[in-house]
Amino acid sequence: MSETTRGRGALFVGGLAAILASTCCLGLLVLLMLGISGAWIANLTALEPYRPIFIGAAAVALFFAYRHIFRPAVACQPGEVCAVPSVRTTYKALFGLVVVLLFIAVSYPFLAPFFY
């Protein structure tokens, strides 16, 4: 498996885990903002017990993605995808987006009382 594929896979897994970690809380807020309410919304917290596992998986995946994305360009051979500056910039931007999503997922339970 090439270095590019592993870095991309780790970034994808980190982003997916960040989204799953935030579904227990942010999903409810989005539904309420859309006007969907009712007693059945309380049943949408089924993934809440798994939140720490999703956050841990996201942190581990982001660690490996960080190691591959922010390594020195010297580690890339000429002609590889990781040596192209525009690709490296795109990966770094996506990495930053995933880190922001994970930060929102972790901090949301502490900030949620201010929204209700």
MOFEN-V360853 format. One record per run of one state. SS is the DSSP state (H for helix, E for strand, C for the rest). FROM is the first residue (numbers start at 1). TO is the last residue. If there is no record, write none. Layout:
ss = [SS,SS]
from = [FROM,FROM]
to = [TO,TO]
This chain:
ss = [C,H,C,H,C,H,C,H,C,H,C,H,C,H,C]
from = [1,3,23,26,34,39,46,48,70,73,76,81,84,85,115]
to = [2,22,25,33,38,45,47,69,72,75,80,83,84,114,116]
